Amino acid sequence: MTSATSPADTPDTVRPRDSPSPTAGWYLLAVSRLSSRDDRRVRTGELADRLAISSASATEMAGPR
């Protein structure tokens, strides 16, 4: 007899609540693409320009959680 386990029971499984929001995903993708050019830190102003958002929004999303 086998026992049924859910994906949440597996330690290596990422649960949906641990996943970034769609908005955070766009930020992460933009940071990845900007930093891959020359392996450097991305300024929030560059991030804001790339995503066509305000600098304040980029700073808020990049800040500590």
C-alpha positions in Angstrom: 0.0 0.0 0.0 1.4 3.4 -0.9 0.6 6.6 0.8 -0.5 9.7 -1.1 1.7 12.7 -0.7 1.2 16.1 -2.0 3.9 18.2 -3.7 3.9 20.4 -0.6 5.1 17.5 1.4 8.3 17.4 -0.6 11.0 19.6 0.9 12.5 20.6 -2.5 9.2 21.8 -3.9 8.5 25.5 -4.2 5.1 26.3 -3.0 3.1 29.0 -4.8 3.2 31.3 -1.8 7.0 31.2 -2.0 7.1 32.1 -5.7 7.5 35.8 -6.8 4.5 37.7 -7.9 4.2 38.3 -11.7 5.4 41.9 -11.1 8.4 40.7 -9.2 9.1 38.3 -11.9 9.3 41.1 -14.5 11.7 43.0 -12.2 13.9 39.9 -11.8 14.0 39.3 -15.5 14.9 42.9 -16.2 17.7 42.9 -13.6 19.0 39.6 -15.0 19.1 41.0 -18.5 20.7 44.3 -17.5 23.3 42.7 -15.3 24.3 40.0 -17.8 25.7 42.6 -20.2 28.9 43.2 -18.2 28.2 41.3 -14.9 27.7 44.5 -12.8 25.1 45.9 -10.4 22.0 47.4 -11.9 21.0 50.9 -10.8 17.4 51.4 -9.9 17.3 54.2 -12.6 18.3 51.7 -15.3 15.7 49.3 -14.0 13.0 52.1 -14.0 14.0 53.0 -17.6 13.9 49.4 -18.8 10.4 48.7 -17.3 9.0 52.2 -18.0 8.2 52.8 -14.4 9.1 55.5 -11.9 12.4 55.5 -10.1 10.5 55.4 -6.8 8.7 52.1 -7.9 12.0 50.5 -8.9 13.6 51.5 -5.6 10.6 50.2 -3.6 10.6 46.8 -5.3 14.4 46.5 -5.0 14.4 47.4 -1.3 14.7 45.0 1.6 11.8 42.7 2.4 
